[in-house]
């Protein structure tokens, strides 16, 4: 609950992409995969022009194949010269 509270906007704490991306990483690292997925989707809705938000969403355990393909498409849109997007490591 305290981690999610960081995403409650206020005058001195405006909502931002950096906070979303960090929260998603914290949840995923701590095996709170449902929350990571929830806020991963919120992050790309909040800022659809954030390459990092789309990259995070593409790497989450709970991301569906359809969501992953959408993330790859948006990553290519944002970085068209990157030939490694969607390539397995």
Buried (B, 14 or more C-beta within 10 A) or exposed (E): EEBEEBBEEEEEEEBEBEBBBBBBBBBBEEEBBEBBBBBBBBBBEBBEEBBBBBBBBBBBEBBEEEBBEBBBEBBBEBBEEEEEBBEEE
